[in-house]
Amino acid sequence: MLHESVANDQTQRGICWQITDHEFRPIKHPHIKNPVPRVSSESLLESLNKLSTGAPGFIEPNRNSTFRIFKGEMRRGNYYPRIVRPIFGEEHSIQSGQTFRKILDQNALRNIQKQEEILIELLEEIFRSVHPHESNFFTYGHHIRNLLILAATEVESSLTAILRANSVTPQKNYYTTKDYVRLKETLRLDEFEVSLAHYPWLSPFSPFLGWDSDQPTKSLNWYDGYNKIKHNRETEFEESKLVK
């Protein structure tokens, strides 16, 4: 299977192909429906160059250098438990036809979704008293502390579940940030941004940006704050800020 993408052309991102001796077969792509003939051992780009101008998947030869081709490390149908790499198409939307229901633990998924709903409800309750604005980011209090603790433990729970599902044992007797940070590259955590859709004046933020394996706790401000207020509320209460 091949994955080909180009940074500046969203219509050509995230296309997966299955390789055979005679063709490249697109895997559930919304626009490219038919296999692309392959002559001998020619590359995917060489085969796409031969398509008719304007045909789905056609790439002008002079654009070949702008594309990146990745050969998958696993065969189609193989996967790592609890890790999903969606195939993105136009405008960063997940391509239609991708389904994961057969391999998902529906009970675990619903539990995660329910916890997400509770976290959002708690956050909205706080916003009824503390308006979400940069001038209020350093506000701290008991409800904010409780939300931070609950949210951080949910992160720990999810990362622990992923490690266990993939038979990754803790370096010590139990999982810590030294174990969790090993998932940063696999899950591409530092590449994600979060936006609050109902509060568009707030800038997007990246919770795992700058996560450092040498300082896996302190390099995440919000996690470091959680760790302090969990163990030392009376002396570290000011760490329970709205934004860390």
C-alpha positions as CSV (number, residue, x, y, z in Angstrom):
1,M,0.0,0.0,0.0
2,L,1.2,3.5,-0.8
3,H,0.3,6.8,0.7
4,E,1.0,9.8,-1.4
5,S,0.6,13.4,-0.5
6,V,1.7,17.0,-1.3
7,A,1.8,19.8,1.2
8,N,0.1,22.5,-0.9
9,D,-2.6,20.6,-2.8
10,Q,-5.4,19.4,-0.5
11,T,-7.0,17.5,-3.3
12,Q,-4.0,15.2,-3.6
13,R,-3.5,14.5,0.1
14,G,-4.0,11.1,1.8
15,I,-4.5,8.8,-1.2
16,C,-3.9,5.1,-0.4
17,W,-3.1,2.6,-3.0
18,Q,-2.8,-1.2,-3.1
19,I,0.0,-2.4,-5.3
20,T,-0.3,-5.4,-7.7
21,D,1.9,-6.5,-10.5
22,H,-0.3,-4.8,-13.1
23,E,-2.0,-1.9,-11.4
24,F,-2.4,0.5,-8.5
25,R,-5.8,0.2,-6.8
26,P,-7.2,3.2,-5.0
27,I,-8.6,2.4,-1.6
28,K,-12.0,4.0,-1.0
29,H,-11.1,7.4,-2.5
30,P,-14.1,9.7,-3.2
31,H,-12.8,10.8,-6.6
32,I,-10.4,8.1,-7.9
33,K,-12.6,5.0,-8.4
34,N,-10.7,3.0,-11.0
35,P,-7.4,1.2,-10.8
36,V,-4.4,2.8,-12.5
37,P,-2.6,0.5,-15.0
38,R,1.0,-0.3,-14.1
39,V,3.6,-1.3,-16.7
40,S,6.4,-3.5,-15.4
41,S,7.9,-2.0,-12.2
42,E,7.1,1.6,-12.9
43,S,6.4,3.9,-9.9
44,L,3.0,5.2,-8.9
45,L,3.9,8.7,-10.1
46,E,5.0,7.3,-13.5
47,S,1.7,5.5,-13.8
48,L,-0.3,8.7,-12.8
49,N,1.7,10.7,-15.3
50,K,0.3,8.5,-18.1
51,L,-3.4,9.1,-17.3
52,S,-5.3,11.4,-19.6
53,T,-5.2,15.1,-18.7
54,G,-8.0,15.9,-16.2
55,A,-8.6,12.3,-15.3
56,P,-8.9,11.5,-11.6
57,G,-5.4,11.1,-10.2
58,F,-3.6,12.6,-13.1
59,I,-0.4,14.4,-12.2
60,E,1.7,16.4,-14.6
61,P,5.3,15.1,-14.8
62,N,6.7,18.5,-13.9
63,R,4.9,18.3,-10.5
64,N,6.4,14.9,-9.5
65,S,9.0,16.5,-7.2
66,T,6.3,18.1,-5.1
67,F,4.9,14.7,-4.0
68,R,5.9,12.4,-1.3
69,I,5.4,8.7,-1.6
70,F,5.3,6.4,1.4
71,K,5.3,2.6,1.3
72,G,3.3,1.2,4.2
73,E,5.0,-0.9,6.7
74,M,2.0,-3.2,7.2
75,R,-0.2,-5.0,4.9
76,R,-3.8,-3.9,4.3
77,G,-6.0,-4.9,7.1
78,N,-3.3,-5.0,9.7
79,Y,-3.4,-2.3,12.4
80,Y,-2.1,-1.3,15.9
81,P,-4.9,-1.6,18.5
82,R,-6.5,1.6,19.6
83,I,-4.5,3.7,17.1
84,V,-6.3,5.1,14.1
85,R,-4.6,7.0,11.3
86,P,-7.5,8.6,9.3
87,I,-7.0,9.2,5.6
88,F,-7.6,12.9,5.0
89,G,-8.9,14.2,1.7
90,E,-10.0,17.6,0.6
91,E,-10.0,20.4,3.3
92,H,-8.7,18.0,6.0
93,S,-11.9,16.1,6.0
94,I,-11.8,12.3,6.6
95,Q,-12.5,10.5,3.4
96,S,-15.9,8.9,3.1
97,G,-16.0,5.1,3.2
98,Q,-13.6,4.8,6.0
99,T,-15.1,2.7,8.7
100,F,-13.5,1.3,11.9
101,R,-16.5,-0.2,13.6
102,K,-15.4,-3.8,13.1
103,I,-12.2,-3.3,15.0
104,L,-13.3,-0.8,17.7
105,D,-14.2,-1.7,21.3
106,Q,-17.6,0.0,21.3
107,N,-17.8,-0.2,25.1
108,A,-14.5,1.6,25.6
109,L,-15.3,4.1,22.8
110,R,-18.6,5.0,24.4
111,N,-17.0,5.4,27.8
112,I,-14.5,7.8,26.4
113,Q,-17.2,9.8,24.6
114,K,-19.2,10.0,27.8
115,Q,-16.2,11.3,29.7
116,E,-15.7,13.9,27.0
117,E,-19.3,15.1,27.4
118,I,-18.8,15.4,31.2
119,L,-15.5,17.4,30.7
120,I,-17.3,19.8,28.3
121,E,-20.2,20.2,30.7
122,L,-17.8,21.1,33.6
123,L,-15.9,23.5,31.4
124,E,-19.1,25.3,30.3
125,E,-20.2,25.5,34.0
126,I,-16.9,27.3,34.7
127,F,-17.4,29.6,31.8
128,R,-20.7,30.7,33.3
129,S,-18.6,32.4,36.1
130,V,-15.3,33.0,34.4
131,H,-15.7,34.4,30.9
132,P,-13.3,32.7,28.5
133,H,-11.0,35.5,27.6
134,E,-7.2,36.0,27.7
135,S,-7.6,38.5,30.5
136,N,-9.0,35.7,32.7
137,F,-6.5,32.9,31.8
138,F,-4.7,33.2,35.2
139,T,-7.9,32.8,37.2
140,Y,-7.8,29.8,39.5
141,G,-10.2,28.1,41.8
142,H,-11.6,24.8,43.1
143,H,-13.8,24.0,40.1
144,I,-10.9,24.7,37.7
145,R,-8.6,22.5,39.8
146,N,-11.2,19.6,39.8
147,L,-11.6,19.9,36.0
148,L,-7.8,19.9,35.4
149,I,-7.4,16.8,37.6
150,L,-10.2,14.9,35.8
151,A,-9.0,15.9,32.3
152,A,-5.4,14.9,33.1
153,T,-6.4,11.5,34.5
154,E,-8.5,10.9,31.4
155,V,-5.4,11.5,29.3
156,E,-3.4,9.1,31.5
157,S,-6.2,6.5,31.2
158,S,-6.3,6.7,27.4
159,L,-2.5,6.6,26.9
160,T,-2.2,3.7,29.4
161,A,-4.9,1.8,27.5
162,I,-3.0,2.3,24.2
163,L,0.3,1.1,25.7
164,R,-1.3,-1.9,27.2
165,A,-3.2,-2.8,24.0
166,N,0.1,-2.8,22.2
167,S,1.9,-4.8,24.9
168,V,4.2,-2.0,25.9
169,T,5.1,-2.5,29.6
170,P,5.9,0.3,32.0
171,Q,9.6,1.1,32.6
172,K,8.9,0.9,36.3
173,N,6.1,-0.6,38.3
174,Y,3.4,1.6,36.8
175,Y,3.0,3.9,33.8
176,T,4.3,7.5,34.1
177,T,5.0,10.3,31.7
178,K,8.3,8.6,30.8
179,D,6.1,5.9,29.2
180,Y,3.4,8.2,27.8
181,V,5.8,10.4,25.9
182,R,6.8,7.3,23.9
183,L,3.5,7.7,22.1
184,K,4.1,11.3,21.0
185,E,5.5,10.5,17.6
186,T,3.3,7.4,17.0
187,L,0.1,9.4,17.7
188,R,1.6,12.7,16.3
189,L,0.3,14.3,19.4
190,D,2.4,17.5,19.1
191,E,0.9,18.1,15.6
192,F,-2.7,18.5,16.9
193,E,-4.4,21.8,17.5
194,V,-7.5,22.3,19.6
195,S,-10.1,25.1,19.0
196,L,-13.1,26.0,21.0
197,A,-15.8,26.4,18.3
198,H,-18.2,28.4,20.5
199,Y,-15.4,30.9,21.5
200,P,-13.7,31.8,18.2
201,W,-11.9,34.8,19.7
202,L,-9.6,32.3,21.6
203,S,-6.5,31.2,19.7
204,P,-6.1,27.5,18.9
205,F,-3.7,25.7,21.2
206,S,-1.5,22.5,21.0
207,P,-1.6,20.6,24.4
208,F,1.3,18.4,23.5
209,L,3.5,20.9,21.7
210,G,7.1,20.8,23.0
211,W,6.7,17.5,24.9
212,D,10.2,16.5,25.7
213,S,11.2,13.0,26.6
214,D,14.0,14.3,28.9
215,Q,11.4,16.2,31.0
216,P,8.2,14.4,30.2
217,T,6.3,16.0,33.1
218,K,7.6,19.5,33.3
219,S,7.7,20.1,29.5
220,L,3.8,20.0,29.6
221,N,2.7,23.0,31.6
222,W,-0.8,21.7,32.2
223,Y,0.4,18.3,33.3
224,D,3.0,19.8,35.6
225,G,0.3,21.9,37.1
226,Y,-2.0,18.9,37.5
227,N,0.8,17.0,39.2
228,K,1.4,19.8,41.7
229,I,-2.2,20.5,42.6
230,K,-3.0,16.8,42.9
231,H,-0.4,16.2,45.6
232,N,0.0,19.6,47.2
233,R,-3.3,21.6,46.9
234,E,-2.6,23.8,49.9
235,T,0.8,25.0,48.7
236,E,0.3,24.8,44.9
237,F,-3.3,25.9,44.6
238,E,-2.4,28.8,42.3
239,E,-1.3,26.2,39.7
240,S,-5.0,25.4,39.1
241,K,-5.3,28.2,36.5
242,L,-7.8,28.3,33.7
243,V,-4.9,28.1,31.2
244,K,-1.5,26.8,31.8
